[in-house]
Each structure stands twice: as C-alpha cells, then as structure tokens.
Amino acid sequence: MRGEFNGLQKLIRDESPYAFYVHCFAHQLQLVVDTVAQCCPVIADLFNYLPLIVTQVGTSCKRKDALLAKHHDDLMKLMEHGKIIAGIGLHQETNLSRPGATRWGSHLRTLLRIYTMWNAVVDVLAIMVDDAREHTCQAKIFCEEHRIDVPNMDDLVGAMGQSVRTKNKVTRHHYFKVSIFYVVIDATMTEMNHRFNEINTELVDCMSCLNPANNFAKFNVDKFIQLAEIYADDFTETDRLLLRIDLPRFLRNIRRSEEFNECSDVSTLAQLMVQSTKHATFPTVYRLIELTLILPVATSSVERIFSAMKIIKTDLRN
C-alpha cells in the first residue's frame, strides 16, 4: 500500500484495527485474469482482436461518425419502443476506448462499450468489408492476368490435427459451452485457489454479495453473517444477531428508495447511505460496507474508491 497514498495502511488500521490485508491483492488478481485469458485460444484471440477493432473503427473520422450516428439511431428506436428511458446523464454520446496492455480493468470497459454499441460496431465493420471488396477485385484481376490460382474461400477443408472422417460433430451450443465456457470457469477456479488462500477467497465471495447491481440481485443474508464472523473482532455476537435482523429491513428500505435505483457499485452505495443518513439507521450494515471498501484499495479503481471513502469521512466529521 505504498505509492500515491502514503500512510494509507496506517489510516485503515486506525479506523479498523482488525481489517484483513491481502498482500499484492490487485497484482494476484490480475495474474488470475491474465492466465485465464490465455487458457483457451478462442479467449486469447478475443482479447487480441479488441485493440484491432477499436483501432479500425476509431482511427478514421468517417468510421467514427458512422459509429456514433448508428448508435444514436439505435437508442432512438429503443426509446420509441419504451425499452429504455430518457433522462439527464443517461445514454450520453460515447465511443470505443482502447484497452491498456497492463490494466485489465480497461479491457472490461472496452468490452462493455462494444457490447452496448454492438449493432453500430457490426455495421461499421460491414462498411469496411464493402470498401475492401474493390481492392479484392483488383487483386483477383491481377492474379487472373498472371495465371495465379485464386482459392475459393467457401470450399470445405479438413480440420487441422483431426481427419474429417473421424471428426466428432457437435452443435455450436455444445462447442461454446464445453470447449470454451467450462474451460474458462475451470481455469478461473484453479488460479483463484492457487493464488489466494481459503480465507481470502471466502472474503471475496462474501463481499461480492454486497454488489448493488441489478437491484441487489446477489444479496445473501447468510453470506453477510459469514463475513461478520470473519471480522469477529469488529462484530460482537450481539452485533451479528442485530445484523441478521437489520439486513432484510435494509434491503426492503433500499429497494423502495429511488435514489438507489441506479446504484451499481459498493462505493456509490456507501456515499448514498451517508447522504441519506441511512448509515446511522443501519450502523452494522454500514460497518460491513466500510470493511468491504478497504480490501480493493490497491486495485486500478483505487482513485474512485479512495475518493468515496474520503467523501464519507468528510461528511461524518461535519
């Protein structure tokens, strides 16, 4: 915990003396992601194609304008059909962001941008294919003039490493499920167990239930109690009993509050609780959220999370 925020570990220890400290948490987590991304050739190709797609679409002003225009048309159609709502700060004009070679968090941002602009990206790439056909025709004419064989790309060829006769035929669903999805899940579990001990893995698993995305879809009372038991020095037996009573009340209260509808991460949840004084109404729940914010202080999102903690502490002092 050294670098930009000097003395950060001491500040955390002063606030929560029994907080868990996972050495090089961000680095170990990034190693897991890096290993999993290379475990399957198809997944590795996906991350190799990401910067190529961003470069091809974003380097040309013509393509960039076409991307934004198509995305705007898609949003207007969705609004007309009532599938999305309009509002201040919603659906702002955006563009594809280039992933960083050493920051895996940037890959997530790029993937989310491509996902939300998928139809527009496909249309722009289709325009590029149409523009390239002219050059393909010129190359074909050149080959014919010089008696060079032009292969038909639609012809069937034998698979590498396996004869066509003995090749097992499977559905696309089976291929993606067994050959890709299961491989990635297995590699993720193996790497997590290899790089994190049982307590650290349990911490991450329990803390993930505090994710407020999708209207607290991952909310799990038993996991929260388990997290409080890990922090036994911060939660007495009475606190844990009170926590089991407060958690269902907290969930009902939050889901009825409109200001929490767009909440998508723990740091935003903590800020909104302070602003609405719910941190005083549910003190044991808020203490859990504070401890959850401590663990990822060394990740690439440190500025955002640490800023959230600073806002919370300032409001409490005032």
Residue pairs with C-beta under 8 A, 6 or more apart in sequence:
1 8
1 9
1 12
1 297
1 298
4 302
5 297
5 302
5 306
8 297
8 306
9 21
12 19
12 294
12 297
13 19
15 290
16 234
16 290
16 291
16 294
17 233
18 231
18 233
18 234
19 231
19 291
19 294
20 199
20 200
20 203
20 230
20 231
20 295
22 28
22 196
22 200
22 203
22 295
24 298
25 200
25 295
25 296
25 298
25 299
26 296
26 298
26 299
26 300
27 298
28 195
28 196
29 195
29 299
30 104
31 191
31 195
32 188
32 191
32 192
32 195
33 104
34 104
35 187
35 191
36 43
36 184
36 187
36 188
36 191
37 43
37 44
37 47
38 44
39 183
39 184
39 187
40 179
40 180
40 183
40 184
40 187
42 179
42 180
43 180
43 184
47 99
47 107
50 99
50 107
50 110
50 111
50 114
51 98
51 99
53 96
53 114
53 121
53 125
54 96
54 97
54 98
54 99
54 110
55 98
56 63
56 125
56 128
57 63
57 64
57 67
57 96
57 121
57 124
57 125
58 64
58 95
58 96
58 98
63 124
63 127
63 128
64 95
66 123
66 124
66 127
67 95
67 96
67 117
67 120
67 121
67 124
68 93
68 95
68 120
70 119
70 120
70 123
70 124
71 94
71 117
71 119
71 120
72 93
74 119
74 120
75 84
75 91
78 84
79 85
79 86
84 90
84 91
94 113
94 116
94 117
95 113
96 110
96 113
96 114
96 117
96 121
97 106
97 109
97 110
97 113
98 106
98 110
99 106
99 107
99 109
99 110
100 106
100 107
103 300
104 300
105 299
105 300
105 301
106 300
114 121
140 150
142 148
143 149
143 150
144 150
158 164
159 167
170 178
192 201
193 201
196 204
199 230
202 226
202 230
203 227
203 230
203 295
204 295
205 223
206 223
206 224
206 226
206 227
206 230
207 227
207 266
207 292
207 295
208 218
209 218
209 219
209 220
209 223
209 224
209 227
210 218
210 224
210 266
210 269
210 288
210 289
210 292
211 218
211 265
211 266
212 254
212 260
212 263
212 264
212 265
212 266
212 268
212 269
213 264
213 265
215 255
215 261
216 251
216 254
216 255
219 251
221 244
221 247
221 248
224 243
224 247
224 288
225 240
225 243
225 244
227 288
227 291
227 292
228 234
228 235
228 239
228 240
228 243
228 284
228 288
229 235
229 240
231 291
234 287
234 291
235 243
235 284
235 287
239 284
242 284
243 284
243 285
243 288
246 282
246 284
246 285
247 285
249 282
250 278
250 282
250 285
253 278
253 281
253 282
254 260
254 278
257 276
259 272
259 275
259 276
260 269
260 272
263 269
263 272
266 289
266 292
266 293
267 293
267 304
267 305
267 308
267 309
268 308
269 289
270 279
270 286
270 289
270 290
270 293
270 308
270 309
270 312
271 308
271 311
271 312
272 278
273 279
273 282
273 286
273 289
274 311
274 312
274 315
274 316
275 315
278 286
279 286
279 312
290 312
293 305
293 308
293 309
296 302
296 305
297 305
297 306
299 305
